[in-house]
Amino acid sequence: MANLLDITVETLPQILSDDSAVKVAGIDIDGILRGKLMSKAKFLSIAASGFGFCSVIFGWDMHDQTYFKELGISNKENGYRDIIATPDLQSFRRIPWENNVPFFLVSFLDPDTGESLSVCPRSLLGRAAARLAEKGCRALAGAEYEFYQFRAPPANDGRERNSSSTASYLKKNPVDTLPSLTEGMFGYSITRPVHNQEYYYGMFDACQRFRCPLEGWHTESGPGVFEAVSLQQT
């Protein structure tokens, strides 16, 4: 992984010399990543100036249904016009579970003023951090997630990873019929993860390689419940 301090528009061609494509994504109105894969040539051509991105991501929900009350930035009247997406070069990382494809987060700008978009969650965070910096302060953030995990039903062709077998299964079966990753109640168990150790250690290592390192990763009380705590970062 390249030193983030060395990543500039000028050094990008060398950093991406062995790549043919780049993945980019920004955060929509619901905090969900929306993005695409683009050719390396396209990415290099827009790395400094940004590129057009449909504003509808700030006008619909997670099921792509437009809101009844539309925002001024994204609506039928303006044709859900493009806004400007600018890559944050310091967000560079590679996605280990997608053949190490290079990945960059983007922030969204108003196409008329070039200023950060008021509804862009990442831009809002940037503005808040900038105000703190003006006062000689900086922000640290970490997240703690507790969530249920289930075993994916086998696909018709026997594949499990990256298949849509779970979605297909849930169309025909109640949610509570999905098998839990672990059974029973046992928080902070050091033995239960061993039964799924390829997944357990793989998740921890993948987060590290993705530059989203975990501070803690363990079972919680409940069938299939795990807790993941992200390492505190600026």
Sequence and secondary structure as in RCSB ss.txt:
>XXXX:A:sequence
MANLLDITVETLPQILSDDSAVKVAGIDIDGILRGKLMSKAKFLSIAASGFGFCSVIFGWDMHDQTYFKELGISN
KENGYRDIIATPDLQSFRRIPWENNVPFFLVSFLDPDTGESLSVCPRSLLGRAAARLAEKGCRALAGAEYEFYQF
RAPPANDGRERNSSSTASYLKKNPVDTLPSLTEGMFGYSITRPVHNQEYYYGMFDACQRFRCPLEGWHTESGPGV
FEAVSLQQT
>XXXX:A:secstr
   GGG  TTTHHHHTTT SEEEEEEE TTS EEEEEEEHHHHHHHTTT EEEEGGGGTB TTS B SS BTTB 
TTTTT EEEEEE GGG EEEGGGTTEEEEEEEEE TTT SB TT HHHHHHHHHHHHHHTT    B  EEEEE B
     TTS  TT SHHHHHHHHS GGGS BSS S  TT SSGGGGGHHHHHHHHHHHHHTT  EEEEEE SSTTE
EEEEE  B 
